[in-house]
Amino acid sequence: MSTPTDLHQHAWPEPFLAALSARTDGPRTRVEADGSWRLLLPGEPACALGECEIDLHRREGALFAAGLDRALLVPPLAIGVDGLEPDDARQLLISWHEGVLAHGGPFGVWAAVPSRDPQPRDLRLALSRGAVGLALPAAALADADALERFGPVLEELARADRPLFVHPGAPAGGAAAGRPDDAPWWPALGDYTGQLLRAWATWLDRGHRAHPTLRVAFAALAGGGALMLERLAARGGPVELARSEHIAYETSSFGPRTIAAAAQSVGADRLAFGSDRPVVAPEEQHVPVVAGIDPVRLASVAAGRLLGDAASPAAPEATPGTGRAPVVAVAA
């Protein structure tokens, strides 16, 4: 049995927060008099970042209590860091990876690359220094032009036999897209799901043909795509590809009833547990109990197939003379 894994968590390590605080435009951060951090995005009110988002030590106990041995941290794609000017994006992603990889423990890391200048060399370096695979914003798979732009990076990922994780990116039009009076939940329902569903459909249509060996996981059940196979079949779409071993559907934000329906649609062993902690319900870090699906199976089978050789973490090499794992950057 593969390592029980949470494919989808987030973290805001101190080096990354410090790098954001040096910016004059959003996304940026500021530190308050009490030592707490706030995130500032264009056109949005300042958002407080809690200790659970910054201090990974606070999460380890909850991870193990949930019967999980590992969690994979996703870069902050939803605030658009990857979409900044390439040099800015590259340096911010370096600071994020340095912070999370330095922590080690049960936390693995997804790599990211600057979306305006996606270079295979950045991915190669990230993988060589510990990343399990590549996380891309859903816009990277939105259409044929996007697939062509990211093609060299995806080819490099396939050569390395590492997986792709597709996550929502910043809303179209920037981090502040939408109306200032939109409800806090609106982007997650009105924007992110649409991004993911479009990326999934584009992958079924042309992405898989361009990269047939690449293993891909889509966050949040591919924006509901995992539930749409009957509609896909009615329109003559590739239902068997949607159920293939090359595609996994991560479960964050969904509960037992929807996960059970997705299992009937794509198969239980195509579902991979992800929590989206601490964005979603940080006080409840358990694998959902779904009728007919053992929680260990939900957290292990698809994740093990997706991650391949990266499914079980290698012990980090210690820095000579310190006994500590080295701090790692992802780009030069």
N, C-alpha and C positions, 0 to 999 in steps of 0.2 A: 504494500500500500504506500502511495506517495505521501509526502509530508502534508498534513492538514494546513491549508494556507488561506489567508485572506488576501485576495489579489489586489485590493483597492483601499488603501488608506492614504491620508495626507499628513504632512508635517510642515512646520515653519521653523526650521533650525535658526539659531541665533546668527550665524554668519550671513544667511540669506536676508534676515530682517535688517541687519546692519547695512548690507549692500543696498537694499531698497530705501533705507532712510537717507542715503546720500543723494537720492534722486530729487529733482525739483518738480517733475511731472509724474502723474500716476502711471502705473501703479507704484505707490511708495508707502513707507511706513513712518511713524513717529513714535518715540518713546515718551510716556507720560511721567509726571513727577513721582508717581508711585512705582515706577519701574515697569509698568505694563505697556504692551505694544498695541498700536492701532493701525489698521490697514486703511489707506486712502486710495479710492479709485475715482476717476473723473466723473463728476456729476452725481456721486453717491455720498451719503453720510459716512463719517468715519466708523469703522467696524472694529470692535475690541477683539483681540486675539487672546483666548484663554490659555491657561497653563497646559491643558490637555493637548492643545494644538502645537505647543512649543516643546514641551518636555516629554520625550518619548519614554523615559523611565516610568512615568505615571501610567503608561498604557500597557506595559509588559505584563503586569499581573492579570489585568483583564483579558489579555490575549490568551494566556495560558489557562485561565479559569474557564474560558469558552471552549477549551479543547483544541485550540489552535497552536501550532508550533512556529508559525511564521506569518508575517504580514509584509506586503510589498507596497512601498511608498511611491505615489504618483506625483510628478512635478506639478506645479501650480498652473496648469494650462488654462484653466477657466478664467484667470485674471489677465491672460494675454501676455505673460512674460516672454514666451517663445516668439511672439509676433512683433516685438520691438525691433528697432534697428539691429542688424545682425551682431555688431560688436557688443552692444548693450545686452542683448539677449544672451549671447554666449557667456559674458562675464557673470550675469545673474544666475544662469544655469550652473556655472562652475560653483558659485557660492552655495547654491542649494545642494548640489551633489556632495560638496565637501562636508557640509553639516550633517547630512543624513548618513553618508557612508562612514563618517568618523564614529557615529554612535554604535554601529554594528549590532550585536545581539541578535534578536529574532527578526530584525527588520532588513529586508532586501529592498532594492531600488530599481525602478524603471528609469531608463535614460530619456533625455529629450534633446532635440536639436533646434537651432534657430529656424523658425518656419520661413523666414524670408531668404534664408541662405542655407538650405539643408545640405550638409556636406557629409559624405561617407566617413571622412577622417574623424569627425567629431564622434560619430557612432562607434567606430573602431576603438577609439581611446576609452570611451565610456564602458564598453563591454570588457575591454582588457583590464579595467580597474574595478570591476565588480558588478556592473549593472546586469540584470537578468534578461533584459530585452529593451524594446523601444516603446515609449508612449507617444502617440501623436494626437493632436486635436482632430476632431471629426472632420473639420474643413479640409484636412490634408487628403481625404478620400472623397471629397464632395462631388467631383466630376472628373472628366478625362484630363483636363488641363492640370488639375491638382495632382492627379496620379502621375502624370508625366513629370511634374516638377519634383516630386518626392521619389520618383522611380529609382535613381541611383542609391538613395539611402535604403529603400526597401530591398533592392538587389543585394546590398551589403548585408542587411539583416538576414536574408534568406541564405546567403553563403555561410554566415556564422551559425546557421541553424538555431536562431533565437526568435522569440515570438514578438508580435506586435499587440499593443493594447490601445484601443481606440477610446478616447475620453472626450467629453465635451470641451470645446475651446471657448474663448471669449465670444460673447454674442456678436452676431453680424452687426457691423457698425461701431464696434468697440466695446469696452467693458461696461459702458454706461448705456448701451442700446436699450431702447424701450422708453417708457415714460417714468418720470421721477415718482409718480404716485402709484406705480405698479406694486402689487402685493409682493412681499419678500419671496413667496414661493413661485412667482410667475416665471422667472427664467428657467427654473428646473422643469416646468411643465410646458411652457410656451415656446422655449427656444432649444434647450439641451436635447430634449427627446427628438425634435425635428432634425437637429444636426446628426444625431446618431442613426436615425432611421435612413436618412439620405446616404450617409457613409456606408451603411450595411447594404443598401440596394445597389449602390455603385460598385461595391466590392463583388457582389454576386454577378453583376452585369459584366464588368470588365477587369476589376482588380485581380480576381483569382486567375483569370486567363493570363495576365501579365506576370503574376508571381505565384505559380501553381503550388509551390512547396511551402509557402509561408503560412505559419500558424497564426491565427488572429483571434483575439478576444474583444468583444464589444461590451462596453459598460452598459449597465442598466437595461439588460436584455435587448441591446441594440435599439434602444428607444421604443421598445415594444415590438420590434421586428420578429422576435422569437414567437410572438403570438399570431403572426400574420401569414403563416404558411398556407392556410386554406385560400386566402386571398391571392397569395403568390401563385398557387396552383391554378386558380381560376383564370389567371391572366397568362398562363403558359410559362411561368417562371421556373427557375432551377431549384425545385424543392429539395432534391437529394443533396445538392451542394450546400443548401442552408442547414442540412442535418449532418454534414460531413465532419470527420474528425479534425479537419483543418480549421473549424470555426467553433469558438466557445462563446457562451453568453453569460456574462457576469451579472450577479443578481442584486446589486445595491439598490436600495430604496423600495424594494418589493418584498412583500410578505408571503406567508405560506400559500394563500389561495392562488395568487398570480404565479408563484414559482411552480405550484402543482400543475397549473394550466400550461405553463411553458414546457414542463417535463413531458406532458402528453403531446405537445406540438413538435418539439425538436429532439426529445429524448433526455432522460435524467442525466446521462453521462456527458451531455453537452453543456450542462449548467455548472458554473464555477462560482463559488461563494466569494462575494466582496461586500464590504460593509460601508465604504465611503466614510469611515471614521476620520476625524471627529466631526465632519460636516453633518452627518446624519446620526442622531440618537447616540451620543457618546457614552451615555450611561448604560446602554444595552448592547454589549458586544458578543452576541451569541449567534450561532448558526441556526437559522430557522428550522423548526421541526415541521417537515412537510410529509404528508401522508404518502407512504410507500418509498420514501427516500431517507436512508440513514444519514444523519448530519455529517458523519465522517466521510461518507461517500460524496456528499455535496461539496465538501471542502477539499477533497483529495483527487478524485478521479480525473475530472476535466483539467484541473490545475496541473496535475502531473503530466498529462499528455501535452498540454500547451507549453509548459516550461521545458520539457525535455531534460537535457543535462543540467539545467539550472534549477530543477525542481527541488534538489537538496542542496542547501548552501555549503560551499567549501569554507573551511576554517580560514579566517583572515590571517595574512602573514603579519607578524609583529615587526615593528620598526626596531632595528638592532639597538640593544642596550636599554630599551624602554619597556618591552613586554606589551606594548600597545599597538593596536592596528594603525596603519598610517592614514593620515588625512589624504583624501583622494580628490583630484580635480578631473573634469571630463573633457576639457578642451585646452589647447595651448594657443 
